[in-house]
Amino acid sequence: MDGGGRLNETAQDASIIIADAYHFKRSRRGGGRGGEEGELVAIDKGFRVELDELLRSSAYVLGKGGKGIVYKVVVANGTTPVAVRRLGGGGGGGDRCKEFAAEARAVGRVRHPNVVRLRAYYWSADEKLVVTDFVANGNLANALRGNRRTFFYCC
């Protein structure tokens, strides 16, 4: 796995953790848009992509981890790279889908320079996707230290 893959994977993990904290810290508000099962939901209103495009574009693997595989996908306009995390399969519909949608919307509202922006998500019985901005170059440790070069010493 290259450095960019580690950065994307770690940043996405952080986004999911922040969503959990944000979701449970804030009081629940009724209503709102609740992504239905099998629906690709764009969090960012300016983001346009087809589900088939995300599912077919799995050639460039950024990294693999306990929460799934992360791919780099360049969307239709040919200039916008995004990171697509394919979460592990497994069931879970109904309430789990609604909880995931609520958390995704919460993460979608977070604007912070150290948090990768969530663009879209998809939830179905067979497939779960999280689409975020693609962050190139390096890994999270280097980014947090101001992109200083890391040296490894042996023995």
C-alpha positions in Angstrom: 0.0 0.0 0.0 1.4 3.4 -0.9 1.5 6.4 1.4 -1.5 8.1 -0.3 -3.5 5.0 0.4 -2.6 5.0 4.1 -3.6 8.7 4.3 -7.0 8.1 2.6 -7.7 5.0 4.7 -6.8 6.7 8.0 -8.6 9.9 7.1 -11.7 7.9 6.2 -11.5 5.9 9.4 -11.2 9.2 11.3 -14.3 10.6 9.4 -16.3 7.5 10.5 -15.3 7.9 14.1 -16.1 11.6 14.0 -19.5 10.8 12.5 -20.2 8.4 15.4 -19.2 11.0 18.0 -21.1 13.8 16.3 -24.2 11.7 15.8 -24.5 10.7 19.4 -23.4 14.0 20.9 -26.0 16.0 19.1 -29.7 15.6 19.9 -31.6 13.8 17.3 -33.7 15.9 15.0 -36.7 14.3 13.3 -37.2 14.4 9.6 -34.5 15.1 7.1 -33.5 13.1 4.1 -32.9 9.5 5.0 -31.0 7.6 2.3 -33.1 4.7 1.3 -31.5 1.3 0.8 -30.1 0.9 -2.7 -29.9 4.7 -3.3 -26.6 6.5 -4.1 -26.9 9.7 -2.0 -24.7 12.7 -2.9 -23.9 14.7 0.3 -22.2 17.4 -1.7 -24.9 18.9 -4.0 -22.3 19.7 -6.7 -21.1 16.1 -6.9 -22.4 14.0 -9.8 -21.5 10.4 -10.4 -23.3 7.2 -11.4 -23.3 4.1 -9.2 -22.1 1.9 -12.1 -19.1 4.2 -12.5 -18.1 3.7 -8.9 -18.6 -0.1 -9.0 -16.7 -0.6 -12.3 -13.7 1.5 -11.4 -12.0 -0.8 -9.0 -8.6 -1.3 -10.8 -6.6 1.2 -8.8 -6.4 -0.1 -5.2 -5.1 2.4 -2.7 -5.2 0.2 0.3 -6.9 -2.7 2.1 -7.9 -2.8 5.8 -10.2 -4.2 8.3 -13.0 -1.9 7.1 -12.7 -2.7 3.4 -10.8 -1.8 0.3 -10.2 1.7 -0.9 -10.0 2.5 -4.6 -9.1 5.7 -6.5 -11.8 6.5 -9.0 -11.7 9.4 -11.5 -15.3 10.4 -12.1 -16.9 11.1 -15.5 -15.6 14.6 -16.0 -12.1 13.1 -16.0 -10.5 15.5 -13.6 -12.0 14.8 -10.2 -10.4 11.9 -8.4 -12.3 10.5 -5.4 -11.6 7.7 -2.9 -14.2 4.9 -2.8 -14.2 2.6 0.2 -16.1 -0.6 -0.4 -17.1 -1.7 3.1 -17.5 -5.3 3.9 -20.8 -7.0 2.8 -23.1 -8.4 5.4 -26.7 -7.7 5.9 -28.3 -4.9 7.7 -31.1 -3.0 6.2 -33.9 -0.8 7.6 -32.7 0.7 10.8 -29.0 0.1 10.1 -29.4 1.9 6.8 -31.1 4.8 8.4 -28.5 5.0 11.1 -25.7 4.9 8.5 -27.5 7.6 6.5 -27.8 9.9 9.6 -24.1 9.4 10.4 -23.1 10.1 6.8 -25.1 13.3 6.7 -23.4 14.4 10.0 -19.9 13.7 8.5 -21.0 15.5 5.3 -21.6 18.7 7.3 -18.2 18.6 9.0 -15.7 21.2 7.5 -12.2 20.9 8.9 -8.8 20.9 7.2 -7.9 17.6 8.9 -11.1 15.7 7.9 -11.6 14.3 4.4 -14.8 15.6 2.9 -17.5 13.0 2.4 -19.0 13.3 -1.1 -21.6 10.4 -1.3 -22.5 7.1 0.1 -24.4 4.0 -1.0 -26.0 1.2 1.1 -27.6 -2.0 -0.1 -27.7 -5.6 1.1 -24.7 -6.5 -1.1 -22.7 -3.3 -1.3 -21.8 -0.4 1.0 -19.7 2.5 -0.4 -18.3 5.6 1.1 -17.1 8.2 -1.4 -14.7 10.9 -0.2 -12.2 13.4 -1.6 -9.0 11.8 -2.8 -6.0 13.1 -0.9 -2.7 12.4 -2.7 0.9 12.4 -1.5 2.2 10.9 1.8 0.5 9.4 4.8 -1.3 10.8 7.8 1.7 10.8 10.1 3.7 13.0 7.7 0.8 15.3 7.0 0.2 15.9 10.7 3.9 16.7 11.2 4.0 19.2 8.4 5.2 16.8 5.6 8.6 16.2 7.2 10.5 13.4 5.7 10.4 10.2 7.8 13.6 8.2 8.2 13.8 4.6 9.2 16.8 3.3 11.1 17.7 -0.3 11.3 19.5 -1.9 14.2 
